[in-house]
Amino acid sequence: MWVWIAVVVIALVVLIFAARKVLGRLHVLERAARRLQHRQEEALELQAAAERLQVTLAGLQERAETAQEKVDVIKAGRGKR
């Protein structure tokens, strides 16, 4: 009878030890998952900012082309005088 009790106690000790290790690893994984989610949110914000910059750049490009066309018209007008 004492042998069975000893086996059960040893098994419980091993089970508790294993459970502690697993729970410790789960905590580390949970922190890593939160950091990854935070980085993903930052990446999405940066992507949105990049898209806004791209739109702004396209607008500036159009304005530069328009300004260049006006400069060309002015130069052509001065050449005719």
mmCIF file of the N, C-alpha and C atoms, coordinates in Angstrom:
data_MODEL
# 
_entry.id   MODEL 
# 
loop_
_atom_site.group_PDB 
_atom_site.id 
_atom_site.type_symbol 
_atom_site.label_atom_id 
_atom_site.label_alt_id 
_atom_site.label_comp_id 
_atom_site.label_asym_id 
_atom_site.label_entity_id 
_atom_site.label_seq_id 
_atom_site.pdbx_PDB_ins_code 
_atom_site.Cartn_x 
_atom_site.Cartn_y 
_atom_site.Cartn_z 
_atom_site.occupancy 
_atom_site.B_iso_or_equiv 
_atom_site.pdbx_formal_charge 
_atom_site.auth_seq_id 
_atom_site.auth_comp_id 
_atom_site.auth_asym_id 
_atom_site.auth_atom_id 
_atom_site.pdbx_PDB_model_num 
ATOM 1   N N  . MET A 1 1  ? 0.821  -1.193 0.000   1.00 0.00 ? 1  MET A N  1 
ATOM 2   C CA . MET A 1 1  ? 0.000  0.000  0.000   1.00 0.00 ? 1  MET A CA 1 
ATOM 3   C C  . MET A 1 1  ? 0.867  1.259  0.000   1.00 0.00 ? 1  MET A C  1 
ATOM 4   N N  . TRP A 1 2  ? 1.899  1.290  0.831   1.00 0.00 ? 2  TRP A N  1 
ATOM 5   C CA . TRP A 1 2  ? 2.789  2.441  0.898   1.00 0.00 ? 2  TRP A CA 1 
ATOM 6   C C  . TRP A 1 2  ? 3.511  2.672  -0.425  1.00 0.00 ? 2  TRP A C  1 
ATOM 7   N N  . VAL A 1 3  ? 3.766  1.594  -1.129  1.00 0.00 ? 3  VAL A N  1 
ATOM 8   C CA . VAL A 1 3  ? 4.437  1.705  -2.425  1.00 0.00 ? 3  VAL A CA 1 
ATOM 9   C C  . VAL A 1 3  ? 3.541  2.469  -3.401  1.00 0.00 ? 3  VAL A C  1 
ATOM 10  N N  . TRP A 1 4  ? 2.275  2.153  -3.414  1.00 0.00 ? 4  TRP A N  1 
ATOM 11  C CA . TRP A 1 4  ? 1.344  2.833  -4.312  1.00 0.00 ? 4  TRP A CA 1 
ATOM 12  C C  . TRP A 1 4  ? 1.216  4.310  -3.968  1.00 0.00 ? 4  TRP A C  1 
ATOM 13  N N  . ILE A 1 5  ? 1.177  4.603  -2.702  1.00 0.00 ? 5  ILE A N  1 
ATOM 14  C CA . ILE A 1 5  ? 1.092  6.003  -2.278  1.00 0.00 ? 5  ILE A CA 1 
ATOM 15  C C  . ILE A 1 5  ? 2.351  6.747  -2.718  1.00 0.00 ? 5  ILE A C  1 
ATOM 16  N N  . ALA A 1 6  ? 3.524  6.119  -2.559  1.00 0.00 ? 6  ALA A N  1 
ATOM 17  C CA . ALA A 1 6  ? 4.778  6.738  -2.967  1.00 0.00 ? 6  ALA A CA 1 
ATOM 18  C C  . ALA A 1 6  ? 4.796  6.969  -4.477  1.00 0.00 ? 6  ALA A C  1 
ATOM 19  N N  . VAL A 1 7  ? 4.306  5.992  -5.245  1.00 0.00 ? 7  VAL A N  1 
ATOM 20  C CA . VAL A 1 7  ? 4.269  6.134  -6.702  1.00 0.00 ? 7  VAL A CA 1 
ATOM 21  C C  . VAL A 1 7  ? 3.353  7.290  -7.099  1.00 0.00 ? 7  VAL A C  1 
ATOM 22  N N  . VAL A 1 8  ? 2.207  7.385  -6.471  1.00 0.00 ? 8  VAL A N  1 
ATOM 23  C CA . VAL A 1 8  ? 1.261  8.463  -6.774  1.00 0.00 ? 8  VAL A CA 1 
ATOM 24  C C  . VAL A 1 8  ? 1.854  9.817  -6.401  1.00 0.00 ? 8  VAL A C  1 
ATOM 25  N N  . VAL A 1 9  ? 2.501  9.911  -5.250  1.00 0.00 ? 9  VAL A N  1 
ATOM 26  C CA . VAL A 1 9  ? 3.102  11.176 -4.816  1.00 0.00 ? 9  VAL A CA 1 
ATOM 27  C C  . VAL A 1 9  ? 4.213  11.580 -5.783  1.00 0.00 ? 9  VAL A C  1 
ATOM 28  N N  . ILE A 1 10 ? 5.057  10.638 -6.165  1.00 0.00 ? 10 ILE A N  1 
ATOM 29  C CA . ILE A 1 10 ? 6.139  10.933 -7.111  1.00 0.00 ? 10 ILE A CA 1 
ATOM 30  C C  . ILE A 1 10 ? 5.559  11.369 -8.454  1.00 0.00 ? 10 ILE A C  1 
ATOM 31  N N  . ALA A 1 11 ? 4.517  10.691 -8.900  1.00 0.00 ? 11 ALA A N  1 
ATOM 32  C CA . ALA A 1 11 ? 3.885  11.057 -10.168 1.00 0.00 ? 11 ALA A CA 1 
ATOM 33  C C  . ALA A 1 11 ? 3.303  12.472 -10.095 1.00 0.00 ? 11 ALA A C  1 
ATOM 34  N N  . LEU A 1 12 ? 2.690  12.806 -8.969  1.00 0.00 ? 12 LEU A N  1 
ATOM 35  C CA . LEU A 1 12 ? 2.139  14.151 -8.800  1.00 0.00 ? 12 LEU A CA 1 
ATOM 36  C C  . LEU A 1 12 ? 3.243  15.202 -8.791  1.00 0.00 ? 12 LEU A C  1 
ATOM 37  N N  . VAL A 1 13 ? 4.355  14.905 -8.137  1.00 0.00 ? 13 VAL A N  1 
ATOM 38  C CA . VAL A 1 13 ? 5.471  15.847 -8.109  1.00 0.00 ? 13 VAL A CA 1 
ATOM 39  C C  . VAL A 1 13 ? 6.008  16.077 -9.522  1.00 0.00 ? 13 VAL A C  1 
ATOM 40  N N  . VAL A 1 14 ? 6.175  14.996 -10.286 1.00 0.00 ? 14 VAL A N  1 
ATOM 41  C CA . VAL A 1 14 ? 6.651  15.115 -11.664 1.00 0.00 ? 14 VAL A CA 1 
ATOM 42  C C  . VAL A 1 14 ? 5.645  15.896 -12.503 1.00 0.00 ? 14 VAL A C  1 
ATOM 43  N N  . LEU A 1 15 ? 4.362  15.619 -12.319 1.00 0.00 ? 15 LEU A N  1 
ATOM 44  C CA . LEU A 1 15 ? 3.327  16.327 -13.061 1.00 0.00 ? 15 LEU A CA 1 
ATOM 45  C C  . LEU A 1 15 ? 3.328  17.812 -12.726 1.00 0.00 ? 15 LEU A C  1 
ATOM 46  N N  . ILE A 1 16 ? 3.449  18.157 -11.472 1.00 0.00 ? 16 ILE A N  1 
ATOM 47  C CA . ILE A 1 16 ? 3.480  19.568 -11.065 1.00 0.00 ? 16 ILE A CA 1 
ATOM 48  C C  . ILE A 1 16 ? 4.715  20.252 -11.646 1.00 0.00 ? 16 ILE A C  1 
ATOM 49  N N  . PHE A 1 17 ? 5.860  19.588 -11.595 1.00 0.00 ? 17 PHE A N  1 
ATOM 50  C CA . PHE A 1 17 ? 7.089  20.157 -12.150 1.00 0.00 ? 17 PHE A CA 1 
ATOM 51  C C  . PHE A 1 17 ? 6.937  20.414 -13.652 1.00 0.00 ? 17 PHE A C  1 
ATOM 52  N N  . ALA A 1 18 ? 6.386  19.449 -14.371 1.00 0.00 ? 18 ALA A N  1 
ATOM 53  C CA . ALA A 1 18 ? 6.193  19.600 -15.817 1.00 0.00 ? 18 ALA A CA 1 
ATOM 54  C C  . ALA A 1 18 ? 5.200  20.720 -16.110 1.00 0.00 ? 18 ALA A C  1 
ATOM 55  N N  . ALA A 1 19 ? 4.133  20.801 -15.319 1.00 0.00 ? 19 ALA A N  1 
ATOM 56  C CA . ALA A 1 19 ? 3.126  21.840 -15.530 1.00 0.00 ? 19 ALA A CA 1 
ATOM 57  C C  . ALA A 1 19 ? 3.719  23.226 -15.300 1.00 0.00 ? 19 ALA A C  1 
ATOM 58  N N  . ARG A 1 20 ? 4.577  23.365 -14.306 1.00 0.00 ? 20 ARG A N  1 
ATOM 59  C CA . ARG A 1 20 ? 5.218  24.663 -14.056 1.00 0.00 ? 20 ARG A CA 1 
ATOM 60  C C  . ARG A 1 20 ? 6.080  25.092 -15.235 1.00 0.00 ? 20 ARG A C  1 
ATOM 61  N N  . LYS A 1 21 ? 6.832  24.141 -15.794 1.00 0.00 ? 21 LYS A N  1 
ATOM 62  C CA . LYS A 1 21 ? 7.673  24.474 -16.946 1.00 0.00 ? 21 LYS A CA 1 
ATOM 63  C C  . LYS A 1 21 ? 6.821  24.904 -18.135 1.00 0.00 ? 21 LYS A C  1 
ATOM 64  N N  . VAL A 1 22 ? 5.746  24.177 -18.393 1.00 0.00 ? 22 VAL A N  1 
ATOM 65  C CA . VAL A 1 22 ? 4.874  24.506 -19.520 1.00 0.00 ? 22 VAL A CA 1 
ATOM 66  C C  . VAL A 1 22 ? 4.224  25.861 -19.311 1.00 0.00 ? 22 VAL A C  1 
ATOM 67  N N  . LEU A 1 23 ? 3.743  26.132 -18.111 1.00 0.00 ? 23 LEU A N  1 
ATOM 68  C CA . LEU A 1 23 ? 3.111  27.424 -17.838 1.00 0.00 ? 23 LEU A CA 1 
ATOM 69  C C  . LEU A 1 23 ? 4.115  28.568 -17.956 1.00 0.00 ? 23 LEU A C  1 
ATOM 70  N N  . GLY A 1 24 ? 5.350  28.330 -17.546 1.00 0.00 ? 24 GLY A N  1 
ATOM 71  C CA . GLY A 1 24 ? 6.390  29.347 -17.710 1.00 0.00 ? 24 GLY A CA 1 
ATOM 72  C C  . GLY A 1 24 ? 6.646  29.634 -19.173 1.00 0.00 ? 24 GLY A C  1 
ATOM 73  N N  . ARG A 1 25 ? 6.689  28.615 -19.987 1.00 0.00 ? 25 ARG A N  1 
ATOM 74  C CA . ARG A 1 25 ? 6.891  28.801 -21.421 1.00 0.00 ? 25 ARG A CA 1 
ATOM 75  C C  . ARG A 1 25 ? 5.692  29.491 -22.060 1.00 0.00 ? 25 ARG A C  1 
ATOM 76  N N  . LEU A 1 26 ? 4.502  29.172 -21.603 1.00 0.00 ? 26 LEU A N  1 
ATOM 77  C CA . LEU A 1 26 ? 3.310  29.830 -22.147 1.00 0.00 ? 26 LEU A CA 1 
ATOM 78  C C  . LEU A 1 26 ? 3.345  31.326 -21.869 1.00 0.00 ? 26 LEU A C  1 
ATOM 79  N N  . HIS A 1 27 ? 3.831  31.698 -20.693 1.00 0.00 ? 27 HIS A N  1 
ATOM 80  C CA . HIS A 1 27 ? 3.923  33.120 -20.358 1.00 0.00 ? 27 HIS A CA 1 
ATOM 81  C C  . HIS A 1 27 ? 4.895  33.822 -21.316 1.00 0.00 ? 27 HIS A C  1 
ATOM 82  N N  . VAL A 1 28 ? 6.019  33.197 -21.589 1.00 0.00 ? 28 VAL A N  1 
ATOM 83  C CA . VAL A 1 28 ? 6.994  33.774 -22.516 1.00 0.00 ? 28 VAL A CA 1 
ATOM 84  C C  . VAL A 1 28 ? 6.389  33.881 -23.913 1.00 0.00 ? 28 VAL A C  1 
ATOM 85  N N  . LEU A 1 29 ? 5.671  32.851 -24.336 1.00 0.00 ? 29 LEU A N  1 
ATOM 86  C CA . LEU A 1 29 ? 5.040  32.880 -25.658 1.00 0.00 ? 29 LEU A CA 1 
ATOM 87  C C  . LEU A 1 29 ? 3.964  33.961 -25.736 1.00 0.00 ? 29 LEU A C  1 
ATOM 88  N N  . GLU A 1 30 ? 3.244  34.156 -24.653 1.00 0.00 ? 30 GLU A N  1 
ATOM 89  C CA . GLU A 1 30 ? 2.204  35.190 -24.632 1.00 0.00 ? 30 GLU A CA 1 
ATOM 90  C C  . GLU A 1 30 ? 2.824  36.577 -24.783 1.00 0.00 ? 30 GLU A C  1 
ATOM 91  N N  . ARG A 1 31 ? 3.927  36.824 -24.093 1.00 0.00 ? 31 ARG A N  1 
ATOM 92  C CA . ARG A 1 31 ? 4.606  38.117 -24.233 1.00 0.00 ? 31 ARG A CA 1 
ATOM 93  C C  . ARG A 1 31 ? 5.116  38.306 -25.652 1.00 0.00 ? 31 ARG A C  1 
ATOM 94  N N  . ALA A 1 32 ? 5.678  37.249 -26.221 1.00 0.00 ? 32 ALA A N  1 
ATOM 95  C CA . ALA A 1 32 ? 6.180  37.341 -27.598 1.00 0.00 ? 32 ALA A CA 1 
ATOM 96  C C  . ALA A 1 32 ? 5.034  37.619 -28.572 1.00 0.00 ? 32 ALA A C  1 
ATOM 97  N N  . ALA A 1 33 ? 3.893  37.001 -28.345 1.00 0.00 ? 33 ALA A N  1 
ATOM 98  C CA . ALA A 1 33 ? 2.735  37.225 -29.216 1.00 0.00 ? 33 ALA A CA 1 
ATOM 99  C C  . ALA A 1 33 ? 2.258  38.665 -29.109 1.00 0.00 ? 33 ALA A C  1 
ATOM 100 N N  . ARG A 1 34 ? 2.263  39.217 -27.906 1.00 0.00 ? 34 ARG A N  1 
ATOM 101 C CA . ARG A 1 34 ? 1.857  40.625 -27.738 1.00 0.00 ? 34 ARG A CA 1 
ATOM 102 C C  . ARG A 1 34 ? 2.829  41.554 -28.451 1.00 0.00 ? 34 ARG A C  1 
ATOM 103 N N  . ARG A 1 35 ? 4.131  41.263 -28.349 1.00 0.00 ? 35 ARG A N  1 
ATOM 104 C CA . ARG A 1 35 ? 5.117  42.098 -29.053 1.00 0.00 ? 35 ARG A CA 1 
ATOM 105 C C  . ARG A 1 35 ? 4.931  42.008 -30.556 1.00 0.00 ? 35 ARG A C  1 
ATOM 106 N N  . LEU A 1 36 ? 4.684  40.801 -31.056 1.00 0.00 ? 36 LEU A N  1 
ATOM 107 C CA . LEU A 1 36 ? 4.458  40.642 -32.494 1.00 0.00 ? 36 LEU A CA 1 
ATOM 108 C C  . LEU A 1 36 ? 3.217  41.391 -32.954 1.00 0.00 ? 36 LEU A C  1 
ATOM 109 N N  . GLN A 1 37 ? 2.167  41.338 -32.160 1.00 0.00 ? 37 GLN A N  1 
ATOM 110 C CA . GLN A 1 37 ? 0.945  42.059 -32.521 1.00 0.00 ? 37 GLN A CA 1 
ATOM 111 C C  . GLN A 1 37 ? 1.203  43.564 -32.531 1.00 0.00 ? 37 GLN A C  1 
ATOM 112 N N  . HIS A 1 38 ? 1.964  44.045 -31.557 1.00 0.00 ? 38 HIS A N  1 
ATOM 113 C CA . HIS A 1 38 ? 2.298  45.478 -31.509 1.00 0.00 ? 38 HIS A CA 1 
ATOM 114 C C  . HIS A 1 38 ? 3.108  45.869 -32.745 1.00 0.00 ? 38 HIS A C  1 
ATOM 115 N N  . ARG A 1 39 ? 4.065  45.042 -33.115 1.00 0.00 ? 39 ARG A N  1 
ATOM 116 C CA . ARG A 1 39 ? 4.874  45.337 -34.301 1.00 0.00 ? 39 ARG A CA 1 
ATOM 117 C C  . ARG A 1 39 ? 4.026  45.299 -35.571 1.00 0.00 ? 39 ARG A C  1 
ATOM 118 N N  . GLN A 1 40 ? 3.054  44.390 -35.609 1.00 0.00 ? 40 GLN A N  1 
ATOM 119 C CA . GLN A 1 40 ? 2.173  44.319 -36.769 1.00 0.00 ? 40 GLN A CA 1 
ATOM 120 C C  . GLN A 1 40 ? 1.351  45.605 -36.878 1.00 0.00 ? 40 GLN A C  1 
ATOM 121 N N  . GLU A 1 41 ? 0.861  46.102 -35.744 1.00 0.00 ? 41 GLU A N  1 
ATOM 122 C CA . GLU A 1 41 ? 0.108  47.355 -35.755 1.00 0.00 ? 41 GLU A CA 1 
ATOM 123 C C  . GLU A 1 41 ? 0.995  48.510 -36.222 1.00 0.00 ? 41 GLU A C  1 
ATOM 124 N N  . GLU A 1 42 ? 2.240  48.535 -35.749 1.00 0.00 ? 42 GLU A N  1 
ATOM 125 C CA . GLU A 1 42 ? 3.168  49.577 -36.194 1.00 0.00 ? 42 GLU A CA 1 
ATOM 126 C C  . GLU A 1 42 ? 3.408  49.477 -37.696 1.00 0.00 ? 42 GLU A C  1 
ATOM 127 N N  . ALA A 1 43 ? 3.554  48.254 -38.196 1.00 0.00 ? 43 ALA A N  1 
ATOM 128 C CA . ALA A 1 43 ? 3.789  48.059 -39.630 1.00 0.00 ? 43 ALA A CA 1 
ATOM 129 C C  . ALA A 1 43 ? 2.597  48.540 -40.446 1.00 0.00 ? 43 ALA A C  1 
ATOM 130 N N  . LEU A 1 44 ? 1.389  48.283 -39.959 1.00 0.00 ? 44 LEU A N  1 
ATOM 131 C CA . LEU A 1 44 ? 0.194  48.748 -40.669 1.00 0.00 ? 44 LEU A CA 1 
ATOM 132 C C  . LEU A 1 44 ? 0.127  50.275 -40.685 1.00 0.00 ? 44 LEU A C  1 
ATOM 133 N N  . GLU A 1 45 ? 0.507  50.899 -39.561 1.00 0.00 ? 45 GLU A N  1 
ATOM 134 C CA . GLU A 1 45 ? 0.520  52.362 -39.512 1.00 0.00 ? 45 GLU A CA 1 
ATOM 135 C C  . GLU A 1 45 ? 1.551  52.914 -40.492 1.00 0.00 ? 45 GLU A C  1 
ATOM 136 N N  . LEU A 1 46 ? 2.722  52.289 -40.535 1.00 0.00 ? 46 LEU A N  1 
ATOM 137 C CA . LEU A 1 46 ? 3.759  52.737 -41.466 1.00 0.00 ? 46 LEU A CA 1 
ATOM 138 C C  . LEU A 1 46 ? 3.321  52.543 -42.912 1.00 0.00 ? 46 LEU A C  1 
ATOM 139 N N  . GLN A 1 47 ? 2.616  51.454 -43.171 1.00 0.00 ? 47 GLN A N  1 
ATOM 140 C CA . GLN A 1 47 ? 2.132  51.210 -44.528 1.00 0.00 ? 47 GLN A CA 1 
ATOM 141 C C  . GLN A 1 47 ? 1.135  52.289 -44.932 1.00 0.00 ? 47 GLN A C  1 
ATOM 142 N N  . ALA A 1 48 ? 0.246  52.652 -44.020 1.00 0.00 ? 48 ALA A N  1 
ATOM 143 C CA . ALA A 1 48 ? -0.727 53.707 -44.322 1.00 0.00 ? 48 ALA A CA 1 
ATOM 144 C C  . ALA A 1 48 ? -0.015 55.035 -44.562 1.00 0.00 ? 48 ALA A C  1 
ATOM 145 N N  . ALA A 1 49 ? 0.997  55.323 -43.749 1.00 0.00 ? 49 ALA A N  1 
ATOM 146 C CA . ALA A 1 49 ? 1.758  56.563 -43.930 1.00 0.00 ? 49 ALA A CA 1 
ATOM 147 C C  . ALA A 1 49 ? 2.481  56.555 -45.279 1.00 0.00 ? 49 ALA A C  1 
ATOM 148 N N  . ALA A 1 50 ? 3.013  55.412 -45.657 1.00 0.00 ? 50 ALA A N  1 
ATOM 149 C CA . ALA A 1 50 ? 3.702  55.311 -46.950 1.00 0.00 ? 50 ALA A CA 1 
ATOM 150 C C  . ALA A 1 50 ? 2.732  55.530 -48.101 1.00 0.00 ? 50 ALA A C  1 
ATOM 151 N N  . GLU A 1 51 ? 1.526  55.014 -47.969 1.00 0.00 ? 51 GLU A N  1 
ATOM 152 C CA . GLU A 1 51 ? 0.528  55.220 -49.014 1.00 0.00 ? 51 GLU A CA 1 
ATOM 153 C C  . GLU A 1 51 ? 0.147  56.695 -49.121 1.00 0.00 ? 51 GLU A C  1 
ATOM 154 N N  . ARG A 1 52 ? 0.025  57.373 -47.971 1.00 0.00 ? 52 ARG A N  1 
ATOM 155 C CA . ARG A 1 52 ? -0.272 58.812 -47.994 1.00 0.00 ? 52 ARG A CA 1 
ATOM 156 C C  . ARG A 1 52 ? 0.872  59.584 -48.649 1.00 0.00 ? 52 ARG A C  1 
ATOM 157 N N  . LEU A 1 53 ? 2.085  59.208 -48.324 1.00 0.00 ? 53 LEU A N  1 
ATOM 158 C CA . LEU A 1 53 ? 3.235  59.871 -48.943 1.00 0.00 ? 53 LEU A CA 1 
ATOM 159 C C  . LEU A 1 53 ? 3.277  59.644 -50.446 1.00 0.00 ? 53 LEU A C  1 
ATOM 160 N N  . GLN A 1 54 ? 2.878  58.449 -50.856 1.00 0.00 ? 54 GLN A N  1 
ATOM 161 C CA . GLN A 1 54 ? 2.861  58.150 -52.286 1.00 0.00 ? 54 GLN A CA 1 
ATOM 162 C C  . GLN A 1 54 ? 1.839  59.030 -53.009 1.00 0.00 ? 54 GLN A C  1 
ATOM 163 N N  . VAL A 1 55 ? 0.689  59.218 -52.406 1.00 0.00 ? 55 VAL A N  1 
ATOM 164 C CA . VAL A 1 55 ? -0.328 60.091 -53.000 1.00 0.00 ? 55 VAL A CA 1 
ATOM 165 C C  . VAL A 1 55 ? 0.188  61.528 -53.052 1.00 0.00 ? 55 VAL A C  1 
ATOM 166 N N  . THR A 1 56 ? 0.819  61.962 -51.969 1.00 0.00 ? 56 THR A N  1 
ATOM 167 C CA . THR A 1 56 ? 1.378  63.312 -51.940 1.00 0.00 ? 56 THR A CA 1 
ATOM 168 C C  . THR A 1 56 ? 2.445  63.477 -53.008 1.00 0.00 ? 56 THR A C  1 
ATOM 169 N N  . LEU A 1 57 ? 3.291  62.484 -53.150 1.00 0.00 ? 57 LEU A N  1 
ATOM 170 C CA . LEU A 1 57 ? 4.346  62.531 -54.163 1.00 0.00 ? 57 LEU A CA 1 
ATOM 171 C C  . LEU A 1 57 ? 3.756  62.604 -55.573 1.00 0.00 ? 57 LEU A C  1 
ATOM 172 N N  . ALA A 1 58 ? 2.690  61.854 -55.811 1.00 0.00 ? 58 ALA A N  1 
ATOM 173 C CA . ALA A 1 58 ? 2.049  61.898 -57.129 1.00 0.00 ? 58 ALA A CA 1 
ATOM 174 C C  . ALA A 1 58 ? 1.492  63.300 -57.389 1.00 0.00 ? 58 ALA A C  1 
ATOM 175 N N  . GLY A 1 59 ? 0.900  63.922 -56.374 1.00 0.00 ? 59 GLY A N  1 
ATOM 176 C CA . GLY A 1 59 ? 0.388  65.295 -56.523 1.00 0.00 ? 59 GLY A CA 1 
ATOM 177 C C  . GLY A 1 59 ? 1.507  66.276 -56.797 1.00 0.00 ? 59 GLY A C  1 
ATOM 178 N N  . LEU A 1 60 ? 2.609  66.122 -56.073 1.00 0.00 ? 60 LEU A N  1 
ATOM 179 C CA . LEU A 1 60 ? 3.753  67.008 -56.303 1.00 0.00 ? 60 LEU A CA 1 
ATOM 180 C C  . LEU A 1 60 ? 4.341  66.820 -57.700 1.00 0.00 ? 60 LEU A C  1 
ATOM 181 N N  . GLN A 1 61 ? 4.342  65.579 -58.157 1.00 0.00 ? 61 GLN A N  1 
ATOM 182 C CA . GLN A 1 61 ? 4.849  65.301 -59.503 1.00 0.00 ? 61 GLN A CA 1 
ATOM 183 C C  . GLN A 1 61 ? 3.985  66.007 -60.550 1.00 0.00 ? 61 GLN A C  1 
ATOM 184 N N  . GLU A 1 62 ? 2.682  65.949 -60.367 1.00 0.00 ? 62 GLU A N  1 
ATOM 185 C CA . GLU A 1 62 ? 1.777  66.635 -61.298 1.00 0.00 ? 62 GLU A CA 1 
ATOM 186 C C  . GLU A 1 62 ? 2.008  68.145 -61.275 1.00 0.00 ? 62 GLU A C  1 
ATOM 187 N N  . ARG A 1 63 ? 2.181  68.688 -60.057 1.00 0.00 ? 63 ARG A N  1 
ATOM 188 C CA . ARG A 1 63 ? 2.430  70.130 -59.945 1.00 0.00 ? 63 ARG A CA 1 
ATOM 189 C C  . ARG A 1 63 ? 3.751  70.509 -60.606 1.00 0.00 ? 63 ARG A C  1 
ATOM 190 N N  . ALA A 1 64 ? 4.763  69.673 -60.451 1.00 0.00 ? 64 ALA A N  1 
ATOM 191 C CA . ALA A 1 64 ? 6.062  69.953 -61.071 1.00 0.00 ? 64 ALA A CA 1 
ATOM 192 C C  . ALA A 1 64 ? 5.951  69.913 -62.587 1.00 0.00 ? 64 ALA A C  1 
ATOM 193 N N  . GLU A 1 65 ? 5.186  68.962 -63.110 1.00 0.00 ? 65 GLU A N  1 
ATOM 194 C CA . GLU A 1 65 ? 5.002  68.879 -64.562 1.00 0.00 ? 65 GLU A CA 1 
ATOM 195 C C  . GLU A 1 65 ? 4.259  70.108 -65.075 1.00 0.00 ? 65 GLU A C  1 
ATOM 196 N N  . THR A 1 66 ? 3.238  70.534 -64.340 1.00 0.00 ? 66 THR A N  1 
ATOM 197 C CA . THR A 1 66 ? 2.491  71.728 -64.732 1.00 0.00 ? 66 THR A CA 1 
ATOM 198 C C  . THR A 1 66 ? 3.393  72.961 -64.706 1.00 0.00 ? 66 THR A C  1 
ATOM 199 N N  . ALA A 1 67 ? 4.207  73.069 -63.659 1.00 0.00 ? 67 ALA A N  1 
ATOM 200 C CA . ALA A 1 67 ? 5.125  74.210 -63.558 1.00 0.00 ? 67 ALA A CA 1 
ATOM 201 C C  . ALA A 1 67 ? 6.137  74.181 -64.700 1.00 0.00 ? 67 ALA A C  1 
ATOM 202 N N  . GLN A 1 68 ? 6.621  72.995 -65.048 1.00 0.00 ? 68 GLN A N  1 
ATOM 203 C CA . GLN A 1 68 ? 7.584  72.883 -66.146 1.00 0.00 ? 68 GLN A CA 1 
ATOM 204 C C  . GLN A 1 68 ? 6.944  73.289 -67.470 1.00 0.00 ? 68 GLN A C  1 
ATOM 205 N N  . GLU A 1 69 ? 5.682  72.900 -67.666 1.00 0.00 ? 69 GLU A N  1 
ATOM 206 C CA . GLU A 1 69 ? 4.974  73.291 -68.884 1.00 0.00 ? 69 GLU A CA 1 
ATOM 207 C C  . GLU A 1 69 ? 4.831  74.812 -68.958 1.00 0.00 ? 69 GLU A C  1 
ATOM 208 N N  . LYS A 1 70 ? 4.532  75.445 -67.823 1.00 0.00 ? 70 LYS A N  1 
ATOM 209 C CA . LYS A 1 70 ? 4.408  76.906 -67.799 1.00 0.00 ? 70 LYS A CA 1 
ATOM 210 C C  . LYS A 1 70 ? 5.749  77.565 -68.097 1.00 0.00 ? 70 LYS A C  1 
ATOM 211 N N  . VAL A 1 71 ? 6.822  77.005 -67.533 1.00 0.00 ? 71 VAL A N  1 
ATOM 212 C CA . VAL A 1 71 ? 8.157  77.545 -67.809 1.00 0.00 ? 71 VAL A CA 1 
ATOM 213 C C  . VAL A 1 71 ? 8.471  77.415 -69.290 1.00 0.00 ? 71 VAL A C  1 
ATOM 214 N N  . ASP A 1 72 ? 8.129  76.280 -69.880 1.00 0.00 ? 72 ASP A N  1 
ATOM 215 C CA . ASP A 1 72 ? 8.369  76.081 -71.310 1.00 0.00 ? 72 ASP A CA 1 
ATOM 216 C C  . ASP A 1 72 ? 7.581  77.090 -72.151 1.00 0.00 ? 72 ASP A C  1 
ATOM 217 N N  . VAL A 1 73 ? 6.327  77.367 -71.749 1.00 0.00 ? 73 VAL A N  1 
ATOM 218 C CA . VAL A 1 73 ? 5.507  78.345 -72.479 1.00 0.00 ? 73 VAL A CA 1 
ATOM 219 C C  . VAL A 1 73 ? 6.140  79.728 -72.344 1.00 0.00 ? 73 VAL A C  1 
ATOM 220 N N  . ILE A 1 74 ? 6.604  80.068 -71.147 1.00 0.00 ? 74 ILE A N  1 
ATOM 221 C CA . ILE A 1 74 ? 7.221  81.380 -70.946 1.00 0.00 ? 74 ILE A CA 1 
ATOM 222 C C  . ILE A 1 74 ? 8.492  81.506 -71.780 1.00 0.00 ? 74 ILE A C  1 
ATOM 223 N N  . LYS A 1 75 ? 9.309  80.456 -71.778 1.00 0.00 ? 75 LYS A N  1 
ATOM 224 C CA . LYS A 1 75 ? 10.540 80.480 -72.581 1.00 0.00 ? 75 LYS A CA 1 
ATOM 225 C C  . LYS A 1 75 ? 10.223 80.599 -74.063 1.00 0.00 ? 75 LYS A C  1 
ATOM 226 N N  . ALA A 1 76 ? 9.195  79.876 -74.497 1.00 0.00 ? 76 ALA A N  1 
ATOM 227 C CA . ALA A 1 76 ? 8.818  79.942 -75.924 1.00 0.00 ? 76 ALA A CA 1 
ATOM 228 C C  . ALA A 1 76 ? 8.308  81.329 -76.265 1.00 0.00 ? 76 ALA A C  1 
ATOM 229 N N  . GLY A 1 77 ? 7.570  81.967 -75.363 1.00 0.00 ? 77 GLY A N  1 
ATOM 230 C CA . GLY A 1 77 ? 7.054  83.324 -75.585 1.00 0.00 ? 77 GLY A CA 1 
ATOM 231 C C  . GLY A 1 77 ? 8.167  84.333 -75.654 1.00 0.00 ? 77 GLY A C  1 
ATOM 232 N N  . ARG A 1 78 ? 9.182  84.206 -74.861 1.00 0.00 ? 78 ARG A N  1 
ATOM 233 C CA . ARG A 1 78 ? 10.311 85.139 -74.897 1.00 0.00 ? 78 ARG A CA 1 
ATOM 234 C C  . ARG A 1 78 ? 11.136 84.951 -76.151 1.00 0.00 ? 78 ARG A C  1 
ATOM 235 N N  . GLY A 1 79 ? 11.177 83.741 -76.640 1.00 0.00 ? 79 GLY A N  1 
ATOM 236 C CA . GLY A 1 79 ? 11.945 83.472 -77.840 1.00 0.00 ? 79 GLY A CA 1 
ATOM 237 C C  . GLY A 1 79 ? 11.311 84.079 -79.077 1.00 0.00 ? 79 GLY A C  1 
ATOM 238 N N  . LYS A 1 80 ? 10.002 84.293 -79.045 1.00 0.00 ? 80 LYS A N  1 
ATOM 239 C CA . LYS A 1 80 ? 9.288  84.850 -80.202 1.00 0.00 ? 80 LYS A CA 1 
ATOM 240 C C  . LYS A 1 80 ? 9.478  86.353 -80.297 1.00 0.00 ? 80 LYS A C  1 
ATOM 241 N N  . ARG A 1 81 ? 9.826  86.999 -79.216 1.00 0.00 ? 81 ARG A N  1 
ATOM 242 C CA . ARG A 1 81 ? 9.959  88.470 -79.228 1.00 0.00 ? 81 ARG A CA 1 
ATOM 243 C C  . ARG A 1 81 ? 11.133 88.886 -79.973 1.00 0.00 ? 81 ARG A C  1 
# 
